[in-house]
């Protein structure tokens, strides 16, 4: 086995059982990873320098192929069920041996870095990959170490081994399919096989942080974050993929902390990552100029974006491979991003939902009890392409706005968030970035310009003295007016031509909320239980 790279760690891959790999490429620079990816026919270089890749049949996460190893150290903590499905230690050990054997006489790539911008909560991680471009993805998405001596002495506290071409045999290995994402909190190890979709790497590390951080009193959050004129003017944007986390936090008038994953400690908010992973389908250069510019930069990875092989120019409007086209880039590509990834305590918290029913208002102020109700409900719509098999928006309740990545029981996260909101006096808002004037297929998507203006009005205190009107179905307090926003869109029923159809749709959504929340009723106070739809 040969080691190649300027920063080979003394804690070698032998410690992971990998002893017979051909060449181990350690902590290569972006340029070197470009060269390796091109040489291995993994990618192509587009006009102006981004690396264009395709992920085959997996163009989104595979939630049905994710498992958590049932082991003594974490078994009593895990929220077992449809999301966190148990996997035996025996089957994990067998697949791990199979994966180690697979690396024999093959080249592998190693990235050593960190997750967690706050040094008090930073976790050293190692990403071992079969593809050079996956190593570049890790270099983009996680926090880099630039001190050569620290890289040489890097000892990971959590490791991902990612071998896309290795496929499981379900009947023998205990998996659902040939694809597997297996998390073992006892070994602090993730195994990924059968999928080339790089998002599995990112979300596996996020799941690990969602396990470890709450045990240290840190609220772990699936949200983006930015701040205004100073670090004490922090805003959080919770939401699943496709609801606008990245778009709405990438605001030229504010400073970006991060676009997707954060912790909230006693000292404030900190980014888990060192990069962004933005959806770029039909990206508008005028509406989203910061993200658009990253698609034209060296070091950016464009995932499943269509490129003309002759001109090498990409077409961000082409969804022939998937609606879930992605751009992975280091946060340094964003001119108004803070480099250290930290901010103060939030003044405003936004829950983003892409309501496919067209029922919820585009903005509403929540009481603390309503905030806990909607946080536990986590209502949105699954957006086309985000998961395999999803071709159009579908109603989806995702607890804590991130159930697929939450290994602990929901009450853990809800209690932490509730305590921090109350302690720091944060205002909480519900923002519908979904449909207005009718459901999906009839109405239209909320205009980004209107959503941005409503959020700025909330951030700047313009809504503090505006009269609020109670929306009748959910009891949400909706501003009577927002500067520069048509007043008729603030109450959704006004935008529907058929008012009876709206009432029927609203009643249907109310029942869905009630049925979903039954699972939490014994765990919450009466105030929270009564904060739902009327």
C-alpha positions as CSV (number, residue, x, y, z in Angstrom):
1,X,0.0,0.0,0.0
2,X,1.3,3.4,-1.0
3,X,0.5,6.7,0.6
4,X,0.4,9.8,-1.5
5,X,-0.1,13.4,-0.4
6,X,1.7,16.1,1.6
7,X,-0.4,15.5,4.7
8,X,-0.5,11.8,5.5
9,X,-2.0,11.2,9.0
10,X,-0.1,9.2,11.5
11,X,-3.5,7.6,12.3
12,X,-3.6,5.6,9.1
13,X,-6.3,3.7,7.3
14,X,-4.9,0.5,8.9
15,X,-6.8,1.6,12.0
16,X,-10.0,1.2,10.0
17,X,-9.0,-2.3,8.9
18,X,-7.9,-1.2,5.4
19,X,-4.5,-2.7,4.8
20,X,-4.2,-3.7,1.1
21,X,-5.4,-0.7,-0.8
22,X,-3.3,0.1,-3.9
23,X,-2.7,3.8,-3.2
24,X,-4.2,6.0,-0.5
25,X,-4.5,9.7,-1.5
26,X,-4.4,11.9,1.6
27,X,-5.9,15.3,1.8
28,X,-5.4,16.3,-1.8
29,X,-5.9,19.9,-2.8
30,X,-8.8,20.9,-5.0
31,X,-6.6,21.1,-8.1
32,X,-5.2,17.6,-7.5
33,X,-8.6,16.2,-6.9
34,X,-9.7,17.7,-10.2
35,X,-6.9,16.0,-12.0
36,X,-7.7,12.7,-10.4
37,X,-11.4,12.9,-11.2
38,X,-10.7,13.7,-14.8
39,X,-8.1,11.1,-15.2
40,X,-10.5,8.5,-13.8
41,X,-13.3,9.6,-16.1
42,X,-15.5,10.5,-13.0
43,X,-16.3,14.0,-14.2
44,X,-15.9,16.8,-16.8
45,X,-14.9,20.4,-16.5
46,X,-17.5,23.0,-17.6
47,X,-17.0,26.5,-18.9
48,X,-15.4,28.7,-16.3
49,X,-14.3,25.8,-14.2
50,X,-16.9,23.9,-12.2
51,X,-16.7,20.1,-12.1
52,X,-19.7,18.4,-13.6
53,X,-20.7,14.9,-12.3
54,X,-23.5,12.4,-12.6
55,X,-24.7,10.1,-9.9
56,X,-26.4,7.4,-11.9
57,X,-29.7,6.0,-10.8
58,X,-29.4,7.6,-7.3
59,X,-30.1,11.3,-7.8
60,X,-31.4,11.8,-4.2
61,X,-31.2,10.2,-0.8
62,X,-32.4,6.7,-0.3
63,X,-34.2,6.9,3.1
64,X,-35.4,3.3,2.9
65,X,-31.8,2.0,2.8
66,X,-30.6,3.8,5.9
67,X,-30.2,1.8,9.2
68,X,-28.9,2.4,12.7
69,X,-26.9,-0.4,14.3
70,X,-28.5,-1.7,17.5
71,X,-25.7,-1.6,20.0
72,X,-25.6,-1.3,23.8
73,X,-24.1,2.2,24.0
74,X,-26.8,4.0,22.0
75,X,-29.8,1.5,22.0
76,X,-31.8,3.2,24.8
77,X,-31.3,6.7,23.2
78,X,-32.5,6.0,19.7
79,X,-35.9,7.0,18.4
80,X,-36.6,3.6,16.8
81,X,-39.2,3.4,14.1
82,X,-39.6,4.1,10.4
83,X,-36.7,6.6,10.3
84,X,-34.2,4.9,12.6
85,X,-34.6,1.2,11.7
86,X,-32.4,-1.3,13.6
87,X,-29.6,-3.2,12.0
88,X,-27.8,-6.1,13.6
89,X,-24.2,-5.8,14.7
90,X,-23.5,-9.1,13.0
91,X,-24.7,-7.9,9.6
92,X,-22.8,-4.6,10.1
93,X,-19.6,-6.4,10.8
94,X,-20.1,-8.7,7.8
95,X,-20.6,-5.7,5.5
96,X,-17.7,-3.9,7.0
97,X,-15.4,-6.8,6.3
98,X,-16.8,-7.0,2.7
99,X,-16.1,-3.3,2.3
100,X,-12.5,-3.6,3.6
101,X,-12.0,-6.5,1.2
102,X,-13.4,-4.4,-1.6
103,X,-10.7,-1.8,-1.1
104,X,-8.0,-4.4,-1.8
105,X,-5.8,-3.3,-4.7
106,X,-7.9,-0.2,-5.3
107,X,-7.1,3.5,-4.9
108,X,-8.9,5.3,-2.2
109,X,-9.1,9.0,-1.1
110,X,-9.0,10.3,2.4
111,X,-10.2,13.7,3.7
112,X,-9.4,14.7,7.2
113,X,-11.3,17.7,8.7
114,X,-13.9,18.8,11.1
115,X,-17.7,19.3,11.6
116,X,-18.6,22.2,13.9
117,X,-17.2,25.7,13.6
118,X,-17.2,26.3,17.3
119,X,-13.9,24.9,18.7
120,X,-15.7,23.9,21.9
121,X,-17.9,21.5,20.0
122,X,-15.8,20.7,17.0
123,X,-15.6,17.0,16.0
124,X,-12.7,15.6,13.9
125,X,-14.0,13.5,11.0
126,X,-12.5,11.4,8.3
127,X,-14.2,10.6,4.9
128,X,-12.7,7.6,3.0
129,X,-14.0,7.5,-0.6
130,X,-13.7,5.5,-3.7
131,X,-14.2,8.5,-5.9
132,X,-11.9,11.5,-6.2
133,X,-14.9,13.8,-6.7
134,X,-16.5,12.5,-3.5
135,X,-13.3,13.5,-1.7
136,X,-13.6,17.0,-3.2
137,X,-17.3,17.1,-2.0
138,X,-16.0,16.4,1.5
139,X,-13.4,19.1,1.1
140,X,-16.1,21.5,0.0
141,X,-18.7,20.6,2.6
142,X,-16.7,20.1,5.8
143,X,-14.3,22.3,7.7
144,X,-10.7,22.1,6.4
145,X,-7.6,22.0,8.5
146,X,-4.7,24.1,7.1
147,X,-2.1,23.3,9.7
148,X,0.2,20.6,8.3
149,X,1.2,19.3,11.8
150,X,-2.5,19.0,12.9
151,X,-3.3,17.1,9.7
152,X,-0.5,14.7,10.4
153,X,-1.8,14.1,13.9
154,X,-5.4,14.0,13.0
155,X,-7.4,11.3,14.8
156,X,-11.1,11.1,13.7
157,X,-13.9,10.8,16.2
158,X,-16.3,9.9,13.4
159,X,-15.5,8.2,10.1
160,X,-17.5,7.6,6.8
161,X,-16.4,4.8,4.4
162,X,-18.1,5.5,1.1
163,X,-17.7,2.8,-1.7
164,X,-20.5,3.5,-4.3
165,X,-19.7,0.5,-6.5
166,X,-19.9,-2.0,-3.7
167,X,-23.4,-3.4,-3.6
168,X,-25.1,-5.4,-0.9
169,X,-26.9,-8.7,-1.3
170,X,-30.2,-8.0,0.6
171,X,-31.0,-11.6,1.5
172,X,-27.6,-12.3,2.9
173,X,-26.7,-8.8,4.3
174,X,-30.0,-7.8,5.9
175,X,-30.5,-4.7,3.7
176,X,-33.6,-3.6,1.8
177,X,-31.7,-3.4,-1.5
178,X,-28.2,-3.3,-3.0
179,X,-27.9,0.2,-1.5
180,X,-27.0,0.7,2.2
181,X,-26.3,3.6,4.6
182,X,-25.4,2.1,8.0
183,X,-24.7,4.2,11.1
184,X,-22.9,2.7,14.1
185,X,-22.7,5.2,17.0
186,X,-20.8,2.7,19.1
187,X,-18.0,2.5,16.5
188,X,-18.5,6.1,15.4
189,X,-18.6,4.8,11.8
190,X,-20.8,5.0,8.7
191,X,-20.8,2.6,5.8
192,X,-22.2,3.8,2.4
193,X,-22.5,1.5,-0.6
194,X,-24.5,1.2,-3.8
195,X,-25.2,5.0,-4.2
196,X,-23.1,7.6,-5.9
197,X,-25.3,10.5,-4.5
198,X,-22.9,12.6,-2.4
199,X,-25.6,13.9,-0.2
200,X,-25.5,10.6,1.7
201,X,-22.1,11.6,3.0
202,X,-23.2,15.0,4.2
203,X,-26.4,13.8,5.9
204,X,-24.7,10.9,7.6
205,X,-22.3,13.3,9.4
206,X,-25.3,15.6,10.2
207,X,-27.1,12.6,11.8
208,X,-24.1,11.9,13.9
209,X,-24.0,15.6,15.2
210,X,-27.8,15.3,15.9
211,X,-26.9,12.4,18.2
212,X,-23.9,13.8,20.0
213,X,-24.6,17.5,20.3
214,X,-27.8,17.4,22.4
215,X,-25.9,15.3,24.9
216,X,-23.7,18.4,25.4
217,X,-26.7,20.8,25.7
218,X,-26.4,22.0,22.1
219,X,-29.6,22.3,20.1
220,X,-28.8,20.6,16.8
221,X,-30.8,22.1,13.9
222,X,-31.7,21.5,10.3
223,X,-31.6,25.2,9.4
224,X,-29.7,27.9,7.6
225,X,-28.5,31.0,9.4
226,X,-27.4,34.6,8.7
227,X,-27.0,37.9,10.6
228,X,-27.6,41.6,9.8
229,X,-25.5,44.6,10.8
230,X,-23.8,42.6,13.6
231,X,-23.5,39.1,15.0
232,X,-26.3,39.7,17.5
233,X,-28.9,40.0,14.8
234,X,-29.1,36.3,13.9
235,X,-31.9,34.7,12.0
236,X,-32.5,30.9,11.6
237,X,-34.4,29.3,8.7
238,X,-35.7,25.8,9.5
239,X,-37.0,23.6,6.7
240,X,-36.5,20.5,4.6
241,X,-34.9,20.5,1.1
242,X,-36.7,22.6,-1.4
243,X,-38.4,25.0,1.1
244,X,-35.9,27.8,0.7
245,X,-33.3,27.4,3.4
246,X,-30.3,28.1,1.1
247,X,-32.0,30.7,-1.0
248,X,-33.5,32.8,1.8
249,X,-30.3,32.8,3.9
250,X,-28.2,33.8,0.9
251,X,-29.2,37.4,1.2
252,X,-27.0,40.2,-0.2
253,X,-28.2,42.5,2.7
254,X,-27.1,40.0,5.4
255,X,-24.0,37.9,6.2
256,X,-24.3,34.1,5.7
257,X,-23.3,31.9,8.6
258,X,-24.3,28.6,6.9
259,X,-27.0,27.2,4.6
260,X,-28.2,23.9,6.2
261,X,-26.9,22.6,9.5
262,X,-26.2,24.4,12.8
263,X,-25.8,24.1,16.5
264,X,-27.2,26.5,19.1
265,X,-25.1,26.5,22.3
266,X,-25.0,28.7,25.4
267,X,-22.6,31.0,23.4
268,X,-24.7,31.3,20.2
269,X,-25.2,29.7,16.8
270,X,-22.4,27.9,14.9
271,X,-22.3,26.3,11.5
272,X,-21.6,22.6,11.3
273,X,-20.2,22.8,7.8
274,X,-17.6,24.6,5.7
275,X,-19.6,24.7,2.5
276,X,-23.1,24.7,0.9
277,X,-25.1,22.2,-1.1
278,X,-27.7,24.2,-3.0
279,X,-30.4,23.1,-5.4
280,X,-29.8,24.8,-8.7
281,X,-32.7,23.7,-11.0
282,X,-34.0,26.7,-12.9
283,X,-31.7,29.0,-10.8
284,X,-32.5,32.6,-11.4
285,X,-29.4,34.7,-11.7
286,X,-31.3,37.9,-10.8
287,X,-33.3,36.4,-7.9
288,X,-30.5,34.3,-6.5
289,X,-27.2,36.0,-7.7
290,X,-25.0,34.7,-4.9
291,X,-25.8,31.0,-5.5
292,X,-25.8,31.5,-9.3
293,X,-22.2,32.9,-9.3
294,X,-21.0,29.8,-7.5
295,X,-22.1,27.7,-10.5
296,X,-19.5,29.5,-12.5
297,X,-16.5,28.9,-10.2
298,X,-13.5,26.6,-10.1
299,X,-13.9,24.2,-7.1
300,X,-17.7,24.0,-7.4
301,X,-19.2,20.6,-8.1
302,X,-22.3,20.6,-10.3
303,X,-24.2,17.4,-9.6
304,X,-26.5,16.0,-12.4
305,X,-26.5,19.3,-14.2
306,X,-26.7,19.0,-17.9
307,X,-23.7,20.2,-19.9
308,X,-23.2,20.7,-23.7
309,X,-20.3,18.5,-24.5
310,X,-19.2,20.8,-27.4
311,X,-19.4,24.2,-25.7
312,X,-18.9,22.9,-22.2
313,X,-21.7,25.3,-21.0
314,X,-24.2,24.1,-18.5
315,X,-28.0,24.4,-18.7
316,X,-29.4,25.0,-15.2
317,X,-33.0,24.7,-16.6
318,X,-32.6,21.2,-17.9
319,X,-34.1,18.6,-15.5
320,X,-33.8,15.6,-17.8
321,X,-31.7,13.7,-15.2
322,X,-33.5,15.0,-12.1
323,X,-35.2,18.0,-10.5
324,X,-32.7,17.6,-7.7
325,X,-29.7,19.2,-9.5
326,X,-27.1,20.4,-6.9
327,X,-24.1,22.7,-6.5
328,X,-21.5,21.9,-3.8
329,X,-19.1,24.7,-3.1
330,X,-17.0,26.0,-0.2
331,X,-18.5,28.8,1.8
332,X,-15.6,31.0,0.7
333,X,-17.3,31.1,-2.7
334,X,-20.0,33.3,-1.1
335,X,-18.7,36.8,-0.9
336,X,-20.9,37.8,2.1
337,X,-20.3,34.7,4.2
338,X,-18.6,34.9,7.6
339,X,-15.5,32.7,7.5
340,X,-15.4,31.5,11.1
341,X,-19.0,30.3,10.9
342,X,-20.3,31.6,14.3
343,X,-22.9,34.2,15.4
344,X,-24.8,35.3,18.5
345,X,-28.2,34.1,19.7
346,X,-31.1,34.4,17.3
347,X,-33.6,37.2,17.4
348,X,-35.9,35.6,14.8
349,X,-36.6,32.0,13.9
350,X,-38.4,31.1,10.7
351,X,-40.1,27.8,10.0
352,X,-40.3,27.3,6.2
353,X,-42.9,25.1,4.6
354,X,-43.7,24.5,1.0
355,X,-47.4,23.9,1.4
356,X,-48.5,21.9,-1.6
357,X,-52.2,22.4,-0.6
358,X,-52.1,26.1,-0.9
359,X,-53.7,26.6,2.5
360,X,-51.2,28.1,4.9
361,X,-50.5,31.9,4.9
362,X,-47.2,33.2,3.4
363,X,-46.3,34.6,6.9
364,X,-47.6,34.3,10.4
365,X,-46.3,35.1,13.9
366,X,-46.3,32.1,16.2
367,X,-46.7,32.0,20.0
368,X,-44.1,29.9,21.9
369,X,-46.7,27.1,22.2
370,X,-47.5,27.3,18.5
371,X,-43.8,27.2,17.7
372,X,-43.4,23.9,19.6
373,X,-46.5,22.5,17.9
374,X,-45.3,23.4,14.4
375,X,-41.7,22.3,15.2
376,X,-42.9,18.9,16.2
377,X,-45.2,18.7,13.2
378,X,-42.6,19.8,10.7
379,X,-45.1,20.1,7.9
380,X,-43.9,20.7,4.3
381,X,-44.1,18.9,0.9
382,X,-41.5,16.5,-0.4
383,X,-40.2,18.2,-3.5
384,X,-39.6,16.4,-6.7
385,X,-36.2,14.7,-7.0
386,X,-35.1,15.1,-3.3
387,X,-35.8,11.4,-2.7
388,X,-36.0,8.6,-5.1
389,X,-39.5,8.0,-6.5
390,X,-40.8,11.5,-5.7
391,X,-41.8,13.1,-9.0
392,X,-44.1,15.8,-7.7
393,X,-44.7,17.5,-4.3
394,X,-46.3,15.3,-1.7
395,X,-47.6,16.3,1.8
396,X,-45.0,15.4,4.4
397,X,-44.8,15.7,8.2
398,X,-41.1,15.6,9.1
399,X,-40.7,16.0,12.9
400,X,-38.4,18.8,13.9
401,X,-38.1,19.8,10.2
402,X,-35.5,17.0,9.8
403,X,-36.8,13.6,10.9
404,X,-34.7,11.6,8.5
405,X,-31.6,12.9,10.3
406,X,-32.8,12.9,13.9
407,X,-31.7,9.8,15.8
408,X,-32.9,10.9,19.2
409,X,-36.5,11.2,20.4
410,X,-38.3,14.4,19.2
411,X,-38.9,15.6,22.7
412,X,-35.1,16.0,23.2
413,X,-34.9,18.6,20.3
414,X,-38.2,20.3,21.1
415,X,-37.3,20.8,24.7
416,X,-33.9,22.3,23.8
417,X,-35.3,24.6,21.2
418,X,-38.2,25.7,23.5
419,X,-35.8,26.6,26.3
420,X,-33.5,28.6,24.0
421,X,-36.3,30.5,22.3
422,X,-37.8,31.5,25.7
423,X,-34.5,32.3,27.3
424,X,-33.3,34.6,24.5
425,X,-36.7,36.0,23.5
426,X,-36.6,35.0,19.9
427,X,-39.6,35.7,17.7
428,X,-40.9,32.7,15.7
429,X,-42.6,33.0,12.3
430,X,-44.2,30.4,9.9
431,X,-43.3,31.1,6.3
432,X,-45.1,29.3,3.4
433,X,-42.9,29.3,0.3
434,X,-45.3,26.9,-1.4
435,X,-48.4,27.4,-3.4
436,X,-51.0,30.2,-3.5
437,X,-54.2,30.6,-5.4
438,X,-54.8,26.8,-5.3
439,X,-53.0,23.6,-4.7
440,X,-50.1,22.2,-6.7
441,X,-51.2,21.9,-10.3
442,X,-53.7,24.7,-10.0
443,X,-52.2,27.6,-8.1
444,X,-48.7,29.1,-8.4
445,X,-45.6,29.0,-6.3
446,X,-45.2,32.0,-4.0
447,X,-43.1,34.7,-5.6
448,X,-39.5,34.8,-4.1
449,X,-39.5,38.6,-4.1
450,X,-42.6,38.6,-1.9
451,X,-41.2,36.0,0.5
452,X,-38.0,38.0,0.8
453,X,-39.8,41.2,1.5
454,X,-42.0,39.6,4.2
455,X,-38.9,38.2,5.9
456,X,-37.1,41.5,5.8
457,X,-40.2,43.2,7.3
458,X,-40.1,40.7,10.2
459,X,-36.3,41.1,10.6
460,X,-36.4,44.9,10.5
461,X,-39.3,45.2,13.0
462,X,-41.7,46.6,10.4
463,X,-44.4,44.1,11.6
464,X,-44.1,44.8,15.3
465,X,-46.9,47.5,15.2
466,X,-48.9,46.1,12.3
467,X,-52.4,44.8,13.2
468,X,-52.6,41.0,13.2
469,X,-55.6,39.1,12.1
470,X,-56.3,35.5,13.2
471,X,-56.5,33.0,10.4
472,X,-59.5,30.8,11.2
473,X,-58.3,27.2,10.5
474,X,-55.0,27.1,12.4
475,X,-55.4,30.1,14.7
476,X,-52.3,31.8,13.2
477,X,-51.8,35.5,13.6
478,X,-51.3,37.0,10.1
479,X,-50.2,40.7,9.5
480,X,-52.9,42.8,7.9
481,X,-50.3,44.3,5.6
482,X,-46.7,44.0,4.7
483,X,-44.9,46.9,2.8
484,X,-44.5,46.2,-0.9
485,X,-46.5,42.9,-0.7
486,X,-50.1,42.7,-2.1
487,X,-52.4,42.4,0.9
488,X,-54.7,39.9,-0.8
489,X,-52.1,37.2,-0.8
490,X,-51.6,37.4,3.0
491,X,-54.9,35.5,3.7
492,X,-54.7,32.4,1.4
493,X,-58.5,32.0,1.0
494,X,-58.6,35.4,-0.8
495,X,-56.3,34.1,-3.6
496,X,-58.6,31.1,-4.5
497,X,-61.2,31.6,-7.1
498,X,-63.3,28.8,-5.6
499,X,-63.7,29.6,-1.9
500,X,-65.6,26.4,-1.2
501,X,-62.7,24.4,-2.7
502,X,-60.3,26.3,-0.3
503,X,-62.5,25.5,2.7
504,X,-62.5,21.8,1.8
505,X,-58.8,21.8,1.3
506,X,-58.2,23.6,4.5
507,X,-60.4,21.1,6.4
508,X,-58.4,18.2,4.9
509,X,-55.1,19.7,6.0
510,X,-56.4,20.4,9.5
511,X,-57.3,16.7,9.9
512,X,-53.9,15.7,8.6
513,X,-52.2,17.9,11.3
514,X,-54.5,16.5,14.0
515,X,-53.9,12.9,13.1
516,X,-50.1,13.4,12.8
517,X,-49.9,15.1,16.2
518,X,-51.6,12.3,18.1
519,X,-48.2,10.7,18.5
520,X,-47.0,13.7,20.6
521,X,-50.0,14.4,22.7
522,X,-48.9,12.5,25.8
523,X,-45.4,14.1,25.6
524,X,-46.4,17.8,25.6
525,X,-48.2,20.3,27.8
526,X,-51.8,21.3,27.3
527,X,-50.7,24.7,26.0
528,X,-48.8,23.0,23.1
529,X,-51.5,20.5,22.5
530,X,-54.1,23.3,22.2
531,X,-51.8,25.4,19.9
532,X,-52.7,23.4,16.8
533,X,-55.5,23.8,14.3
534,X,-58.9,24.8,15.6
